[in-house]
Amino acid sequence: MRINLAILFLLLTSGCASIVNDANIPLTFSFSDGTEGKCVLDNKRGRWEVDLPGTTMIRRSDDALKYECVTEDGRESIGSIASKMDAAKFGASVIFIDLGITDAITDKHRDYERNIVIPVKGKKPEPQPAESVD
């Protein structure tokens, strides 16, 4: 009887993303040219203001993580980072515990790339002063 209960417990709790995954994940951001700056990040689960380069905790979500960034010299970059499904953990939760309902609600089966490089255009060359002809 104890063995059956132990096996049942293991089957019910193994692989569930809502048990295994934290709601927040650390993401590291930097600009493609190595400059410093600031970004505003948002998805349906929250909004964050971060300094780049740097690492911050972001709430998992099934929608894209949108960013609006400005480098220290004023160049802007706007875009998004796609969310992807952690299929192995989500599959296990579907099979063993709650048909994936908890994970679908909490988005704990979703993930973003951990190291994100924000593309920025190169600096515009400084205008050269016109030479005077005497």
N, C-alpha and C positions, 0 to 999 in steps of 0.2 A: 504494500500500500504506500509506504514512504517513497519508494522508488518511482511509482506512478505519479505521485504528487510532485516530486522533484522534476521529473521529465515534463510534466504539464507546465510547471512554473517556468522552466527554461524555454519551452516553446512559446509561451505567452510573452516573455520579455526579451527574447533574443532579437537583435537587429532593429528594434524600433527607433527611428530617428528622433522621435520626441523624447525618448529616454536618453539616448546617446549624445545627441547634438545639443550644444548650447544655442540659445536664441541669437546671441551676438557672436560675430567672428572678427578677428583682427585683420584689417586690410592695411597694406603699406602702399602709400602713394608717392609718386615723384613725377617731375616734369621731364620730358624727353631730352631737354638740353641741360638738365641739372640745375636749373635756376630755382630760386625759392618763390613762394607765393601763397595764395590762399584759395580754398575751394569750398563751395557749398554743395553738399551731397544730399540727395533725397530719394526715397522710395515711399511706398505706401505705409511703411512702418515707422518712418521718422525722418528727421532733417538734422544734418550735422555740419558744422563749420570747422574746417581743419586747416592747419598750416602744412605746407609742403616744403621739403620732403618730411614725411612723418607716418606714423601708424595710429590708427584709431579703431575703436570697436564699432561695427556697423550691424544693424539688425537684419537678419536674413529675411528675404522676401521673394515672392515669385515674379515680381516685376523687375525691370531694369533699374540699376542704380544710376540716376542721372547726376551729372556734375556740371557746374559752372565755375570755372577757375580763372584767376588772374595772376600773372606772374608779377614779381616785384617791380618790373619795368613797364607794366600796363598791358601786356599782351594777353588776349583772352582765348579760352578754349572751352567749348561746350560740347557735350556728348553724353554717352551712356555706356554702362558696362552690363552685359547680359547676365542674367541669373541662370544657373544651370541646376538640373536635378541630380541629387545624389541617388542614383537609381538603385544601388545595392541596398542601402538602408531603407529607402522607401518601399522597395519590393518586399523586404523582410517584414515590414510593418503591415503591409497589405495581407500577406500570407498568414502571419502569426497572431496579430493582436486586434487591430481595430479597422481593418480594411482600408487603412491609410487616412481615415477621417481626421484623426488628431493632427497628423502631419500636414494634411491639406489646409487645415484651419490655421495652424501655427507657422507654416512655411519652414519648419526645421529640417526638412529634407532638401532645401534649396541651398545653393552656395554661389559665391562669387570667386573669381580669381583672387589669389591672396596678394600678389605683387602687381600693382597697376601703374603703368606708365602713361601719363596724360600727354598726348601730343600737343606741341606748341610750334607755331611757325618761327622761323629764325628771326633774329633781330634785324630791323631795317638799318642799313648803313647810315651813319651820321652824315648830314650834309657838309660838304667841304666848303669853306669860305672861298668866295671867288677871288682870284688873284687880280690885283689892280695893275693896269698897264700904264706906265708913266711915259 
